[in-house]
Amino acid sequence: MSALPGAPYLARRPDGALVLEGHALDALASRYGTPLYVYSRGAMRAALASYQQALRGREHLVCYAMKANSSLAVLQTFAEAGAGFDIVSGGELARVLAAGGQASRIVFSGVGKTRDEMRAALLAGGTGVRCFNVESLPELDRLDQVARSLGRVAPVSLRVNPDVDAGTHPYISTGLKGNKFGIAHGEAVAAYRHAASLPGLKVVGIDCHIGSQITQIAPYLDALDRLLDLVEAVEAAGIAIHHVDVGGGLGITYTDEQPPAAADLVSALLARLDARGHGHREVLFEPGRSLVGNAGVLVTTVEVLKPGRTNDGGKNFCIVDAAMNDLVRPAMYEAWMAMEPCQRREGAALTWDVVGPICESGDWLGRDRALALQPGDRIAILSAGAYGMVMASNYNTRPRAAEVMVDGDTLHLVRERESVAELFAHERLLPR
Ligand SMILES: *Cc1c(COP(=O)(O)O)cnc(C)c1O
């Protein structure tokens, strides 16, 4: 068996089969159809445990940023393993409660929380959520009003924009001036004074989230330093801050990235907290991608091979049954995702652009991939566990994929494939 980069739970058997925890992906595709998301429950648990173990002995909470993959079975897996959750909508709140998550372990992020979402979060589970991560002054006022109307006090943390460059794609960099997230560093102390003056709010923490797919520790340390400067200034103004939430954003290996291990990131941050005299504080993390990204693959079937004409230097197109509606990362972020045939075959590899059947030139999954293929072969797109299924749409009236969770020897179909009839079940024809 040989291991694959970024996918420790996947292996290539000597007979050429690609297996996930011992289950051949080709066989799963035959049984459940394609496109098919397949997740390793063990890989998800191990990723969470690496954060939790590094935090042992500290007051802490690892809040899974569920927007990365919000399937109920994934949420259930993390809830059972003691995780909290970072949510960004009322829909995510309902989902995580349905999966067995506890309200008292939920932090609520997002720039545009509605009054209804605030109400639901204040009442969730009887106690309300653990904390609102507030992103603006108007949100403080709105939350204060909603909380008082319910006779509640809302626990708040201010999301501060530390203005550090996480060195990532502009669409997934969130900690710089000039993007929509958080309260500017220079305005944070005044915002805390305002929050402390409102009777419907109680200040409990501070947070930031500087971006996604971050592959270095340094930007986190810079951001933490900026947060601790503020904690000291806010506490000097007589407002106590209990927890420090350093957000999520740790990268994974898609190709040759070498992000730090979660344990190393945690250790470095704890050491900085200690060095600055803040070692007693509760620490929160909000990892998304690093808990699920490398735990999942998307399996797709080759429908049509369309070789380019040699006389015009044309490209070879491999048209598969998965598309941008199933996995939008390549189309949206020009993301590079590794591809492996589910069953290796003999013969020369050609260089293919792997594309979906959708009527958009942007509908591609991988460019210039050397693969030996025949129609009917299956391809696994690796590291598809994060920002895959959650971003799937029904464009071109395409039902969304099924999802299978592998748990050791056991297979669970955790989401049935949508039917076409379901896609227009809520629509109405005009009177005839
Ligand atoms: C998206 C997001 C996260 C998780 O980011 P990852 O890169 O998936 O770890 C954490 N916190 C907030 C506020 C987010 O918006």
The ligand as an SDF file (V2000), in Angstrom:
LIG
                    3D

 15 15  0  0  0  0  0  0  0  0999 V2000
  -14.8230   30.5080    7.6020 C   0  0  0  0  0  0  0  0  0  0  0  0
  -14.5580   30.8710    9.0060 C   0  0  0  0  0  0  0  0  0  0  0  0
  -13.8030   30.0270    9.8170 C   0  0  0  0  0  0  0  0  0  0  0  0
  -13.1660   28.7610    9.3150 C   0  0  0  0  0  0  0  0  0  0  0  0
  -12.2110   28.9900    8.3470 O   0  0  0  0  0  0  0  0  0  0  0  0
  -11.3230   27.7540    7.8010 P   0  0  0  0  0  0  0  0  0  0  0  0
  -10.3960   28.3870    6.8500 O   0  0  0  0  0  0  0  0  0  0  0  0
  -12.2530   26.8090    7.1500 O   0  0  0  0  0  0  0  0  0  0  0  0
  -10.6390   27.1480    8.9780 O   0  0  0  0  0  0  0  0  0  0  0  0
  -13.6320   30.3860   11.1410 C   0  0  0  0  0  0  0  0  0  0  0  0
  -14.1650   31.5310   11.6320 N   0  0  0  0  0  0  0  0  0  0  0  0
  -14.8980   32.3810   10.8750 C   0  0  0  0  0  0  0  0  0  0  0  0
  -15.4590   33.6040   11.4760 C   0  0  0  0  0  0  0  0  0  0  0  0
  -15.1140   32.0790    9.5400 C   0  0  0  0  0  0  0  0  0  0  0  0
  -15.8250   32.9190    8.7880 O   0  0  0  0  0  0  0  0  0  0  0  0
  1  2  1  0
  2  3  1  0
  2 14  2  0
  3  4  1  0
  3 10  2  0
  4  5  1  0
  5  6  1  0
  6  7  2  0
  6  8  1  0
  6  9  1  0
 10 11  1  0
 11 12  2  0
 12 13  1  0
 12 14  1  0
 14 15  1  0
M  END
$$$$
